[in-house]
Every structure is written in C-alpha cells, then in structure tokens.
Amino acid sequence: MAERVAGSEGLYLVDVELKGGRSNPLLRVYIDKAGGITHADCQNVSEQLSAMLDVEDPFPTSYTLEVSSPGLDRELRKPSDYEHFAGRLARVILREPLDGQTVLEGRLAGFEGGRVRLDLGAQGTREFDLAAISKTRLLVEDWRH
C-alpha cells in the first residue's frame, strides 16, 4: 500500500518499518524524491495511507503512522540504493572481516552483478557481494569546502 501511495505522488518508497507490540503498533514509512521531500509530501502520503489502512484494518487496535524522510545519513538496503547513491561517502559493515576489518568507510563506486564497489582512497577499490554486507549507512559530508 505504501509503495502504491508513494508512487502515485511521484515519490520513492525507501523503507517501511513496523515497531512496537500488538497493543501499540508503530508503522514508519520513509519516502524520498530527487531534491528531497517536503512536509506536504509527508502529509499527503500520511493522509492517503491512513485512509487505506482504515479500510483494510490490518491492526486489531489503534496504531501510529509516521511518514518521513530517511535523512542524510540513511541506511542503504536495496541494490537500487547503491546505484542511486554512487559517489557518496558511506560506512559499510561487513558480516565477516576483510583484511582484519569489518567496518570500512569510502565512496560508493557502483553496483553491478550483485556486487558493491567501495573506493577506499589510498587503499584502492574493494568489491563485495551484497550478501556479505551487514549494514551500509551514508555519511553526512561537509559540502562547504
């Protein structure tokens, strides 16, 4: 439902999270678009999705719906995220150590054939299977320089 609503508004559905217990569920929806989202974008998606959820009634009790931007330091989850954010600085946490390291920071250098490329500067470019990555988060960069 969230993907349908976001798409109808020209937005990209980044992620959906369901938190909390049965008695107090929290549904978080993260949306984005080129140039960033506005408060109005969040409000439109929230109103439309809320109306759909009221009809479908997937929660036995009341629930809380939050619609927001994933932020500048967003987590990357889908292969398309790695393609979209190529060139950005990121922290990659590997499931198994590579040369004794599980945390690497560098510039995303592309995604192809299920493999993520990360430019580590002087250490060169490394490539990993997407399945070897536990978590990737973009790092906020100071663009004023």
Biotite code that builds the C-alpha atoms (Angstrom):
import biotite.structure as struc

atoms = struc.array([
    struc.Atom([0.000, 0.000, 0.000], chain_id="A", res_id=1, res_name="MET", atom_name="CA", element="C"),
    struc.Atom([2.793, 2.419, 0.916], chain_id="A", res_id=2, res_name="ALA", atom_name="CA", element="C"),
    struc.Atom([4.552, 1.814, -2.388], chain_id="A", res_id=3, res_name="GLU", atom_name="CA", element="C"),
    struc.Atom([1.325, 2.445, -4.311], chain_id="A", res_id=4, res_name="ARG", atom_name="CA", element="C"),
    struc.Atom([0.660, 5.721, -2.486], chain_id="A", res_id=5, res_name="VAL", atom_name="CA", element="C"),
    struc.Atom([4.260, 6.959, -2.765], chain_id="A", res_id=6, res_name="ALA", atom_name="CA", element="C"),
    struc.Atom([4.363, 6.120, -6.478], chain_id="A", res_id=7, res_name="GLY", atom_name="CA", element="C"),
    struc.Atom([1.090, 7.941, -7.138], chain_id="A", res_id=8, res_name="SER", atom_name="CA", element="C"),
    struc.Atom([2.654, 11.070, -5.603], chain_id="A", res_id=9, res_name="GLU", atom_name="CA", element="C"),
    struc.Atom([5.853, 10.757, -7.689], chain_id="A", res_id=10, res_name="GLY", atom_name="CA", element="C"),
    struc.Atom([7.847, 9.644, -4.642], chain_id="A", res_id=11, res_name="LEU", atom_name="CA", element="C"),
    struc.Atom([10.204, 6.761, -3.964], chain_id="A", res_id=12, res_name="TYR", atom_name="CA", element="C"),
    struc.Atom([9.395, 4.388, -1.106], chain_id="A", res_id=13, res_name="LEU", atom_name="CA", element="C"),
    struc.Atom([12.650, 3.935, 0.806], chain_id="A", res_id=14, res_name="VAL", atom_name="CA", element="C"),
    struc.Atom([11.531, 1.657, 3.611], chain_id="A", res_id=15, res_name="ASP", atom_name="CA", element="C"),
    struc.Atom([8.650, 0.541, 5.823], chain_id="A", res_id=16, res_name="VAL", atom_name="CA", element="C"),
    struc.Atom([9.148, -0.481, 9.456], chain_id="A", res_id=17, res_name="GLU", atom_name="CA", element="C"),
    struc.Atom([6.665, -1.976, 11.884], chain_id="A", res_id=18, res_name="LEU", atom_name="CA", element="C"),
    struc.Atom([7.683, -1.459, 15.508], chain_id="A", res_id=19, res_name="LYS", atom_name="CA", element="C"),
    struc.Atom([6.060, -1.917, 18.891], chain_id="A", res_id=20, res_name="GLY", atom_name="CA", element="C"),
    struc.Atom([3.810, -4.661, 20.155], chain_id="A", res_id=21, res_name="GLY", atom_name="CA", element="C"),
    struc.Atom([0.316, -5.780, 19.267], chain_id="A", res_id=22, res_name="ARG", atom_name="CA", element="C"),
    struc.Atom([-1.257, -3.276, 21.643], chain_id="A", res_id=23, res_name="SER", atom_name="CA", element="C"),
    struc.Atom([0.667, -0.242, 20.327], chain_id="A", res_id=24, res_name="ASN", atom_name="CA", element="C"),
    struc.Atom([1.984, -0.753, 16.764], chain_id="A", res_id=25, res_name="PRO", atom_name="CA", element="C"),
    struc.Atom([4.067, 1.978, 15.107], chain_id="A", res_id=26, res_name="LEU", atom_name="CA", element="C"),
    struc.Atom([4.186, 1.977, 11.310], chain_id="A", res_id=27, res_name="LEU", atom_name="CA", element="C"),
    struc.Atom([7.065, 4.073, 9.944], chain_id="A", res_id=28, res_name="ARG", atom_name="CA", element="C"),
    struc.Atom([7.176, 4.893, 6.248], chain_id="A", res_id=29, res_name="VAL", atom_name="CA", element="C"),
    struc.Atom([10.250, 6.553, 4.726], chain_id="A", res_id=30, res_name="TYR", atom_name="CA", element="C"),
    struc.Atom([9.829, 8.364, 1.400], chain_id="A", res_id=31, res_name="ILE", atom_name="CA", element="C"),
    struc.Atom([12.117, 10.388, -0.848], chain_id="A", res_id=32, res_name="ASP", atom_name="CA", element="C"),
    struc.Atom([12.353, 12.132, -4.215], chain_id="A", res_id=33, res_name="LYS", atom_name="CA", element="C"),
    struc.Atom([15.004, 13.967, -6.189], chain_id="A", res_id=34, res_name="ALA", atom_name="CA", element="C"),
    struc.Atom([15.658, 17.258, -4.454], chain_id="A", res_id=35, res_name="GLY", atom_name="CA", element="C"),
    struc.Atom([14.278, 15.946, -1.137], chain_id="A", res_id=36, res_name="GLY", atom_name="CA", element="C"),
    struc.Atom([10.796, 15.737, 0.294], chain_id="A", res_id=37, res_name="ILE", atom_name="CA", element="C"),
    struc.Atom([8.674, 18.398, 1.915], chain_id="A", res_id=38, res_name="THR", atom_name="CA", element="C"),
    struc.Atom([6.359, 18.405, 4.877], chain_id="A", res_id=39, res_name="HIS", atom_name="CA", element="C"),
    struc.Atom([3.471, 18.484, 2.375], chain_id="A", res_id=40, res_name="ALA", atom_name="CA", element="C"),
    struc.Atom([4.779, 15.273, 0.737], chain_id="A", res_id=41, res_name="ASP", atom_name="CA", element="C"),
    struc.Atom([4.769, 13.534, 4.133], chain_id="A", res_id=42, res_name="CYS", atom_name="CA", element="C"),
    struc.Atom([1.302, 14.849, 4.941], chain_id="A", res_id=43, res_name="GLN", atom_name="CA", element="C"),
    struc.Atom([-0.167, 13.732, 1.585], chain_id="A", res_id=44, res_name="ASN", atom_name="CA", element="C"),
    struc.Atom([1.251, 10.223, 1.919], chain_id="A", res_id=45, res_name="VAL", atom_name="CA", element="C"),
    struc.Atom([0.162, 10.015, 5.551], chain_id="A", res_id=46, res_name="SER", atom_name="CA", element="C"),
    struc.Atom([-3.430, 11.039, 4.769], chain_id="A", res_id=47, res_name="GLU", atom_name="CA", element="C"),
    struc.Atom([-3.784, 8.694, 1.789], chain_id="A", res_id=48, res_name="GLN", atom_name="CA", element="C"),
    struc.Atom([-2.121, 5.741, 3.515], chain_id="A", res_id=49, res_name="LEU", atom_name="CA", element="C"),
    struc.Atom([-4.130, 6.302, 6.694], chain_id="A", res_id=50, res_name="SER", atom_name="CA", element="C"),
    struc.Atom([-7.371, 6.195, 4.703], chain_id="A", res_id=51, res_name="ALA", atom_name="CA", element="C"),
    struc.Atom([-6.313, 2.923, 3.036], chain_id="A", res_id=52, res_name="MET", atom_name="CA", element="C"),
    struc.Atom([-5.267, 1.385, 6.357], chain_id="A", res_id=53, res_name="LEU", atom_name="CA", element="C"),
    struc.Atom([-8.596, 2.380, 7.922], chain_id="A", res_id=54, res_name="ASP", atom_name="CA", element="C"),
    struc.Atom([-10.415, 0.479, 5.157], chain_id="A", res_id=55, res_name="VAL", atom_name="CA", element="C"),
    struc.Atom([-8.114, -2.578, 5.212], chain_id="A", res_id=56, res_name="GLU", atom_name="CA", element="C"),
    struc.Atom([-7.919, -2.523, 9.040], chain_id="A", res_id=57, res_name="ASP", atom_name="CA", element="C"),
    struc.Atom([-4.692, -4.614, 9.391], chain_id="A", res_id=58, res_name="PRO", atom_name="CA", element="C"),
    struc.Atom([-4.251, -3.728, 13.079], chain_id="A", res_id=59, res_name="PHE", atom_name="CA", element="C"),
    struc.Atom([-6.647, -5.101, 15.729], chain_id="A", res_id=60, res_name="PRO", atom_name="CA", element="C"),
    struc.Atom([-6.167, -1.964, 17.872], chain_id="A", res_id=61, res_name="THR", atom_name="CA", element="C"),
    struc.Atom([-5.184, 1.637, 17.198], chain_id="A", res_id=62, res_name="SER", atom_name="CA", element="C"),
    struc.Atom([-1.815, 2.293, 15.574], chain_id="A", res_id=63, res_name="TYR", atom_name="CA", element="C"),
    struc.Atom([0.556, 5.186, 14.985], chain_id="A", res_id=64, res_name="THR", atom_name="CA", element="C"),
    struc.Atom([1.604, 6.093, 11.446], chain_id="A", res_id=65, res_name="LEU", atom_name="CA", element="C"),
    struc.Atom([4.758, 8.139, 10.827], chain_id="A", res_id=66, res_name="GLU", atom_name="CA", element="C"),
    struc.Atom([5.804, 9.277, 7.356], chain_id="A", res_id=67, res_name="VAL", atom_name="CA", element="C"),
    struc.Atom([9.191, 10.978, 6.965], chain_id="A", res_id=68, res_name="SER", atom_name="CA", element="C"),
    struc.Atom([12.435, 11.361, 5.062], chain_id="A", res_id=69, res_name="SER", atom_name="CA", element="C"),
    struc.Atom([15.104, 8.719, 5.699], chain_id="A", res_id=70, res_name="PRO", atom_name="CA", element="C"),
    struc.Atom([17.579, 11.545, 6.440], chain_id="A", res_id=71, res_name="GLY", atom_name="CA", element="C"),
    struc.Atom([21.001, 12.416, 5.097], chain_id="A", res_id=72, res_name="LEU", atom_name="CA", element="C"),
    struc.Atom([22.624, 9.501, 6.934], chain_id="A", res_id=73, res_name="ASP", atom_name="CA", element="C"),
    struc.Atom([20.152, 6.949, 5.628], chain_id="A", res_id=74, res_name="ARG", atom_name="CA", element="C"),
    struc.Atom([20.739, 3.237, 5.623], chain_id="A", res_id=75, res_name="GLU", atom_name="CA", element="C"),
    struc.Atom([21.055, 1.571, 2.209], chain_id="A", res_id=76, res_name="LEU", atom_name="CA", element="C"),
    struc.Atom([19.059, -1.621, 1.822], chain_id="A", res_id=77, res_name="ARG", atom_name="CA", element="C"),
    struc.Atom([18.209, -2.285, -1.828], chain_id="A", res_id=78, res_name="LYS", atom_name="CA", element="C"),
    struc.Atom([20.516, -2.784, -4.802], chain_id="A", res_id=79, res_name="PRO", atom_name="CA", element="C"),
    struc.Atom([18.972, 0.337, -6.357], chain_id="A", res_id=80, res_name="SER", atom_name="CA", element="C"),
    struc.Atom([20.115, 2.351, -3.297], chain_id="A", res_id=81, res_name="ASP", atom_name="CA", element="C"),
    struc.Atom([23.747, 1.505, -4.082], chain_id="A", res_id=82, res_name="TYR", atom_name="CA", element="C"),
    struc.Atom([23.270, 2.587, -7.697], chain_id="A", res_id=83, res_name="GLU", atom_name="CA", element="C"),
    struc.Atom([21.418, 5.787, -6.785], chain_id="A", res_id=84, res_name="HIS", atom_name="CA", element="C"),
    struc.Atom([23.993, 6.918, -4.198], chain_id="A", res_id=85, res_name="PHE", atom_name="CA", element="C"),
    struc.Atom([27.142, 6.101, -6.181], chain_id="A", res_id=86, res_name="ALA", atom_name="CA", element="C"),
    struc.Atom([29.750, 8.752, -5.411], chain_id="A", res_id=87, res_name="GLY", atom_name="CA", element="C"),
    struc.Atom([28.535, 9.327, -1.844], chain_id="A", res_id=88, res_name="ARG", atom_name="CA", element="C"),
    struc.Atom([30.613, 8.664, 1.247], chain_id="A", res_id=89, res_name="LEU", atom_name="CA", element="C"),
    struc.Atom([29.408, 5.602, 3.183], chain_id="A", res_id=90, res_name="ALA", atom_name="CA", element="C"),
    struc.Atom([30.224, 3.335, 6.119], chain_id="A", res_id=91, res_name="ARG", atom_name="CA", element="C"),
    struc.Atom([29.963, -0.342, 5.207], chain_id="A", res_id=92, res_name="VAL", atom_name="CA", element="C"),
    struc.Atom([29.812, -3.004, 7.918], chain_id="A", res_id=93, res_name="ILE", atom_name="CA", element="C"),
    struc.Atom([30.726, -6.472, 6.688], chain_id="A", res_id=94, res_name="LEU", atom_name="CA", element="C"),
    struc.Atom([29.412, -9.738, 8.099], chain_id="A", res_id=95, res_name="ARG", atom_name="CA", element="C"),
    struc.Atom([32.928, -11.244, 8.073], chain_id="A", res_id=96, res_name="GLU", atom_name="CA", element="C"),
    struc.Atom([36.268, -9.391, 8.367], chain_id="A", res_id=97, res_name="PRO", atom_name="CA", element="C"),
    struc.Atom([38.141, -8.433, 5.223], chain_id="A", res_id=98, res_name="LEU", atom_name="CA", element="C"),
    struc.Atom([41.868, -7.974, 5.879], chain_id="A", res_id=99, res_name="ASP", atom_name="CA", element="C"),
    struc.Atom([41.003, -7.846, 9.596], chain_id="A", res_id=100, res_name="GLY", atom_name="CA", element="C"),
    struc.Atom([38.354, -5.133, 9.184], chain_id="A", res_id=101, res_name="GLN", atom_name="CA", element="C"),
    struc.Atom([34.576, -5.311, 9.361], chain_id="A", res_id=102, res_name="THR", atom_name="CA", element="C"),
    struc.Atom([33.938, -1.541, 9.163], chain_id="A", res_id=103, res_name="VAL", atom_name="CA", element="C"),
    struc.Atom([35.062, 0.320, 6.052], chain_id="A", res_id=104, res_name="LEU", atom_name="CA", element="C"),
    struc.Atom([34.482, 3.923, 5.012], chain_id="A", res_id=105, res_name="GLU", atom_name="CA", element="C"),
    struc.Atom([34.793, 5.155, 1.460], chain_id="A", res_id=106, res_name="GLY", atom_name="CA", element="C"),
    struc.Atom([32.950, 6.365, -1.624], chain_id="A", res_id=107, res_name="ARG", atom_name="CA", element="C"),
    struc.Atom([30.378, 4.114, -3.205], chain_id="A", res_id=108, res_name="LEU", atom_name="CA", element="C"),
    struc.Atom([31.808, 3.333, -6.622], chain_id="A", res_id=109, res_name="ALA", atom_name="CA", element="C"),
    struc.Atom([28.921, 1.417, -8.151], chain_id="A", res_id=110, res_name="GLY", atom_name="CA", element="C"),
    struc.Atom([26.867, -1.719, -8.034], chain_id="A", res_id=111, res_name="PHE", atom_name="CA", element="C"),
    struc.Atom([26.920, -4.424, -10.668], chain_id="A", res_id=112, res_name="GLU", atom_name="CA", element="C"),
    struc.Atom([26.103, -8.117, -10.765], chain_id="A", res_id=113, res_name="GLY", atom_name="CA", element="C"),
    struc.Atom([25.138, -8.213, -7.087], chain_id="A", res_id=114, res_name="GLY", atom_name="CA", element="C"),
    struc.Atom([28.469, -6.677, -6.058], chain_id="A", res_id=115, res_name="ARG", atom_name="CA", element="C"),
    struc.Atom([29.087, -3.340, -4.324], chain_id="A", res_id=116, res_name="VAL", atom_name="CA", element="C"),
    struc.Atom([32.244, -1.385, -5.154], chain_id="A", res_id=117, res_name="ARG", atom_name="CA", element="C"),
    struc.Atom([33.739, 0.900, -2.495], chain_id="A", res_id=118, res_name="LEU", atom_name="CA", element="C"),
    struc.Atom([36.591, 3.333, -3.207], chain_id="A", res_id=119, res_name="ASP", atom_name="CA", element="C"),
    struc.Atom([38.802, 3.420, -0.096], chain_id="A", res_id=120, res_name="LEU", atom_name="CA", element="C"),
    struc.Atom([41.109, 6.148, -1.437], chain_id="A", res_id=121, res_name="GLY", atom_name="CA", element="C"),
    struc.Atom([44.777, 5.226, -0.950], chain_id="A", res_id=122, res_name="ALA", atom_name="CA", element="C"),
    struc.Atom([43.758, 1.636, -0.107], chain_id="A", res_id=123, res_name="GLN", atom_name="CA", element="C"),
    struc.Atom([42.182, 1.206, -3.540], chain_id="A", res_id=124, res_name="GLY", atom_name="CA", element="C"),
    struc.Atom([38.759, -0.024, -4.549], chain_id="A", res_id=125, res_name="THR", atom_name="CA", element="C"),
    struc.Atom([37.201, -3.093, -2.934], chain_id="A", res_id=126, res_name="ARG", atom_name="CA", element="C"),
    struc.Atom([34.286, -5.151, -4.138], chain_id="A", res_id=127, res_name="GLU", atom_name="CA", element="C"),
    struc.Atom([31.846, -7.184, -2.033], chain_id="A", res_id=128, res_name="PHE", atom_name="CA", element="C"),
    struc.Atom([28.815, -9.347, -2.602], chain_id="A", res_id=129, res_name="ASP", atom_name="CA", element="C"),
    struc.Atom([25.743, -7.556, -1.325], chain_id="A", res_id=130, res_name="LEU", atom_name="CA", element="C"),
    struc.Atom([25.079, -10.589, 0.901], chain_id="A", res_id=131, res_name="ALA", atom_name="CA", element="C"),
    struc.Atom([28.464, -10.025, 2.626], chain_id="A", res_id=132, res_name="ALA", atom_name="CA", element="C"),
    struc.Atom([27.300, -6.611, 3.886], chain_id="A", res_id=133, res_name="ILE", atom_name="CA", element="C"),
    struc.Atom([25.562, -6.406, 7.241], chain_id="A", res_id=134, res_name="SER", atom_name="CA", element="C"),
    struc.Atom([24.743, -2.700, 7.038], chain_id="A", res_id=135, res_name="LYS", atom_name="CA", element="C"),
    struc.Atom([25.566, 0.360, 4.943], chain_id="A", res_id=136, res_name="THR", atom_name="CA", element="C"),
    struc.Atom([24.843, 3.909, 6.021], chain_id="A", res_id=137, res_name="ARG", atom_name="CA", element="C"),
    struc.Atom([25.564, 7.119, 4.146], chain_id="A", res_id=138, res_name="LEU", atom_name="CA", element="C"),
    struc.Atom([27.825, 9.561, 5.944], chain_id="A", res_id=139, res_name="LEU", atom_name="CA", element="C"),
    struc.Atom([26.989, 13.247, 6.123], chain_id="A", res_id=140, res_name="VAL", atom_name="CA", element="C"),
    struc.Atom([29.568, 15.276, 4.275], chain_id="A", res_id=141, res_name="GLU", atom_name="CA", element="C"),
    struc.Atom([30.523, 18.912, 4.754], chain_id="A", res_id=142, res_name="ASP", atom_name="CA", element="C"),
    struc.Atom([29.910, 20.411, 1.304], chain_id="A", res_id=143, res_name="TRP", atom_name="CA", element="C"),
    struc.Atom([31.025, 23.935, 2.267], chain_id="A", res_id=144, res_name="ARG", atom_name="CA", element="C"),
    struc.Atom([34.663, 23.402, 1.280], chain_id="A", res_id=145, res_name="HIS", atom_name="CA", element="C"),
])
